[in-house]
Amino acid sequence: MILNNAGRLAYMEWQKTQELRANIVLHDFVIMPNHFHAIVEIVGAHCMRPDSSDIEQTEQGRVQRAPTVGDVIRGYKSAVTKSLRNLQGSPNSKIWQRNYYEHIIRNEAAYLKIADYIQTNPQRWLEDTYYV
C-alpha cells in the first residue's frame, strides 16, 4: 500500500500512540485507503472492569485509570482528524465512521490468524466493497 499525505499522517499518528501511552504496545497494523487494522496490547490489563489493578500513579502524584482500547482509538482518531483538517484546510470535514470494531485475542493461534489477515489486507484491496 502506497500512502498518500493523509495515509502518512495516519501512520505517524499511530506511531505516536505508543510514545504517548507507556502501557500500550503496537503490533501489526496496516493503513488502507478507507480503513485501518491494528493489534494493540495493553500491558498490565487483566480484566474488563476497572478496579484497583487498573489504576496507575502519575509522576505528578495523581491517580488515573489505565487507558482502555476505546481511549486509545478515541485519542488516535481525534489526533488524525485535527491534523488532517489542518492539512486539508477543511475544519468540518468528516474523517471517520462513528465507531470501530474490536476483538480480544485470547491465544497465540488467534493472534497469528489476525496478524496474517492484517499483513495480507493490501492484497485484497481490489476486492474491497468500497474500492474506488
ROBASE-956785 format. One record per residue (C-alpha): residue number from 1; residue in three letters; chain; x negated, y, z. Coordinates in Angstrom, 2 decimals, padded with zeros to 5 digits, always signed. Layout:
<kollums>
+------+------+--------+---------+---------+---------+
| paza | fifi | nudren |       u |       v |       w |
+------+------+--------+---------+---------+---------+
|  NUM |  ALA |      A |       X |       Y |       Z |
...
+------+------+--------+---------+---------+---------+
</kollums>
This chain:
<kollums>
+------+------+--------+---------+---------+---------+
| paza | fifi | nudren |       u |       v |       w |
+------+------+--------+---------+---------+---------+
|    1 |  MET |      A | +000.00 | +000.00 | +000.00 |
|    2 |  ILE |      A | -001.47 | +003.33 | -001.04 |
|    3 |  LEU |      A | -000.29 | +006.02 | +001.34 |
|    4 |  ASN |      A | +000.80 | +009.50 | +000.26 |
|    5 |  ASN |      A | +000.40 | +012.51 | +002.58 |
|    6 |  ALA |      A | +003.45 | +011.55 | +004.63 |
|    7 |  GLY |      A | +002.19 | +007.96 | +004.94 |
|    8 |  ARG |      A | -001.28 | +009.11 | +006.01 |
|    9 |  LEU |      A | +000.31 | +011.38 | +008.61 |
|   10 |  ALA |      A | +002.43 | +008.47 | +009.92 |
|   11 |  TYR |      A | -000.71 | +006.31 | +010.04 |
|   12 |  MET |      A | -002.71 | +008.90 | +012.01 |
|   13 |  GLU |      A | +000.12 | +009.46 | +014.49 |
|   14 |  TRP |      A | +000.42 | +005.71 | +015.06 |
|   15 |  GLN |      A | -003.32 | +005.52 | +015.82 |
|   16 |  LYS |      A | -002.88 | +008.32 | +018.38 |
|   17 |  THR |      A | -000.27 | +006.25 | +020.22 |
|   18 |  GLN |      A | -002.91 | +004.03 | +021.76 |
|   19 |  GLU |      A | -005.08 | +007.02 | +022.67 |
|   20 |  LEU |      A | -002.20 | +008.81 | +024.43 |
|   21 |  ARG |      A | -000.96 | +005.87 | +026.49 |
|   22 |  ALA |      A | -003.50 | +003.88 | +028.47 |
|   23 |  ASN |      A | -001.39 | +000.73 | +028.78 |
|   24 |  ILE |      A | -000.50 | +000.43 | +025.07 |
|   25 |  VAL |      A | -002.40 | -001.85 | +022.69 |
|   26 |  LEU |      A | -001.60 | -001.66 | +018.98 |
|   27 |  HIS |      A | -001.84 | -004.85 | +016.99 |
|   28 |  ASP |      A | -000.89 | -005.46 | +013.35 |
|   29 |  PHE |      A | +001.07 | -002.73 | +011.61 |
|   30 |  VAL |      A | +001.91 | -001.52 | +008.13 |
|   31 |  ILE |      A | +003.28 | +001.78 | +006.87 |
|   32 |  MET |      A | +005.71 | +001.24 | +004.00 |
|   33 |  PRO |      A | +007.36 | +003.91 | +001.79 |
|   34 |  ASN |      A | +010.67 | +003.73 | +003.69 |
|   35 |  HIS |      A | +009.84 | +001.96 | +006.98 |
|   36 |  PHE |      A | +007.07 | +000.56 | +009.10 |
|   37 |  HIS |      A | +006.39 | -002.60 | +011.08 |
|   38 |  ALA |      A | +004.21 | -002.88 | +014.15 |
|   39 |  ILE |      A | +003.30 | -005.12 | +017.04 |
|   40 |  VAL |      A | +002.96 | -003.17 | +020.29 |
|   41 |  GLU |      A | +001.65 | -004.67 | +023.50 |
|   42 |  ILE |      A | +002.49 | -003.03 | +026.80 |
|   43 |  VAL |      A | -000.28 | -004.16 | +029.13 |
|   44 |  GLY |      A | +000.93 | -004.97 | +032.63 |
|   45 |  ALA |      A | +004.62 | -005.13 | +031.70 |
|   46 |  HIS |      A | +006.17 | -008.10 | +033.49 |
|   47 |  CYS |      A | +009.91 | -007.65 | +033.30 |
|   48 |  MET |      A | +012.68 | -005.81 | +031.52 |
|   49 |  ARG |      A | +013.93 | -003.95 | +034.62 |
|   50 |  PRO |      A | +011.76 | -001.19 | +036.15 |
|   51 |  ASP |      A | +010.61 | -001.98 | +039.67 |
|   52 |  SER |      A | +007.56 | -001.15 | +041.78 |
|   53 |  SER |      A | +005.24 | -003.03 | +039.36 |
|   54 |  ASP |      A | +006.30 | -000.66 | +036.57 |
|   55 |  ILE |      A | +005.18 | +002.45 | +038.46 |
|   56 |  GLU |      A | +001.72 | +003.89 | +037.94 |
|   57 |  GLN |      A | -000.17 | +006.65 | +039.68 |
|   58 |  THR |      A | -001.50 | +009.52 | +037.54 |
|   59 |  GLU |      A | -004.76 | +011.37 | +038.14 |
|   60 |  GLN |      A | -002.74 | +014.30 | +039.49 |
|   61 |  GLY |      A | -001.22 | +012.02 | +042.15 |
|   62 |  ARG |      A | +002.27 | +011.93 | +040.62 |
|   63 |  VAL |      A | +004.04 | +008.63 | +040.30 |
|   64 |  GLN |      A | +005.60 | +007.83 | +036.95 |
|   65 |  ARG |      A | +007.35 | +004.92 | +035.31 |
|   66 |  ALA |      A | +005.26 | +002.86 | +032.87 |
|   67 |  PRO |      A | +006.35 | +003.55 | +029.26 |
|   68 |  THR |      A | +008.80 | +001.26 | +027.53 |
|   69 |  VAL |      A | +008.87 | +000.30 | +023.84 |
|   70 |  GLY |      A | +011.62 | +002.89 | +023.47 |
|   71 |  ASP |      A | +009.35 | +005.57 | +024.96 |
|   72 |  VAL |      A | +006.57 | +004.65 | +022.53 |
|   73 |  ILE |      A | +008.80 | +004.67 | +019.45 |
|   74 |  ARG |      A | +010.58 | +007.87 | +020.51 |
|   75 |  GLY |      A | +007.25 | +009.65 | +021.02 |
|   76 |  TYR |      A | +005.90 | +008.38 | +017.71 |
|   77 |  LYS |      A | +008.98 | +009.35 | +015.72 |
|   78 |  SER |      A | +009.01 | +012.79 | +017.34 |
|   79 |  ALA |      A | +005.33 | +013.44 | +016.56 |
|   80 |  VAL |      A | +005.69 | +012.30 | +012.93 |
|   81 |  THR |      A | +008.87 | +014.36 | +012.48 |
|   82 |  LYS |      A | +007.29 | +017.56 | +013.80 |
|   83 |  SER |      A | +004.11 | +017.13 | +011.75 |
|   84 |  LEU |      A | +005.92 | +016.15 | +008.56 |
|   85 |  ARG |      A | +008.40 | +019.02 | +008.82 |
|   86 |  ASN |      A | +005.47 | +021.43 | +009.21 |
|   87 |  LEU |      A | +003.64 | +019.83 | +006.27 |
|   88 |  GLN |      A | +006.70 | +020.00 | +004.02 |
|   89 |  GLY |      A | +007.91 | +023.38 | +005.28 |
|   90 |  SER |      A | +011.39 | +021.97 | +005.84 |
|   91 |  PRO |      A | +012.33 | +022.36 | +009.53 |
|   92 |  ASN |      A | +015.64 | +020.48 | +009.30 |
|   93 |  SER |      A | +014.80 | +017.53 | +007.06 |
|   94 |  LYS |      A | +015.87 | +014.09 | +008.28 |
|   95 |  ILE |      A | +012.91 | +011.75 | +008.54 |
|   96 |  TRP |      A | +014.02 | +008.63 | +010.42 |
|   97 |  GLN |      A | +017.02 | +006.38 | +010.77 |
|   98 |  ARG |      A | +018.71 | +006.77 | +014.15 |
|   99 |  ASN |      A | +017.48 | +003.59 | +015.85 |
|  100 |  TYR |      A | +014.86 | +000.90 | +015.50 |
|  101 |  TYR |      A | +014.70 | -002.89 | +015.74 |
|  102 |  GLU |      A | +012.62 | -004.70 | +018.32 |
|  103 |  HIS |      A | +011.79 | -008.29 | +019.04 |
|  104 |  ILE |      A | +009.99 | -009.71 | +022.07 |
|  105 |  ILE |      A | +007.15 | -012.01 | +021.06 |
|  106 |  ARG |      A | +007.17 | -014.89 | +023.53 |
|  107 |  ASN |      A | +004.35 | -017.15 | +022.34 |
|  108 |  GLU |      A | +001.38 | -017.42 | +020.00 |
|  109 |  ALA |      A | +003.33 | -019.15 | +017.22 |
|  110 |  ALA |      A | +005.84 | -016.29 | +017.13 |
|  111 |  TYR |      A | +003.01 | -013.74 | +017.19 |
|  112 |  LEU |      A | +001.27 | -015.39 | +014.23 |
|  113 |  LYS |      A | +004.52 | -015.59 | +012.23 |
|  114 |  ILE |      A | +005.36 | -011.91 | +012.85 |
|  115 |  ALA |      A | +001.78 | -010.77 | +012.20 |
|  116 |  ASP |      A | +001.80 | -012.64 | +008.88 |
|  117 |  TYR |      A | +005.14 | -011.02 | +007.96 |
|  118 |  ILE |      A | +003.68 | -007.58 | +008.68 |
|  119 |  GLN |      A | +000.44 | -008.25 | +006.78 |
|  120 |  THR |      A | +002.26 | -009.56 | +003.71 |
|  121 |  ASN |      A | +005.06 | -006.97 | +003.72 |
|  122 |  PRO |      A | +003.45 | -004.81 | +000.98 |
|  123 |  GLN |      A | +003.51 | -007.79 | -001.44 |
|  124 |  ARG |      A | +007.32 | -007.92 | -001.04 |
|  125 |  TRP |      A | +007.85 | -004.20 | -001.71 |
|  126 |  LEU |      A | +009.16 | -004.68 | -005.26 |
|  127 |  GLU |      A | +011.87 | -006.98 | -003.83 |
|  128 |  ASP |      A | +012.91 | -004.45 | -001.12 |
|  129 |  THR |      A | +016.57 | -003.41 | -001.24 |
|  130 |  TYR |      A | +015.57 | +000.25 | -001.07 |
|  131 |  TYR |      A | +012.70 | +000.09 | -003.58 |
|  132 |  VAL |      A | +012.99 | +003.02 | -005.97 |
+------+------+--------+---------+---------+---------+
</kollums>
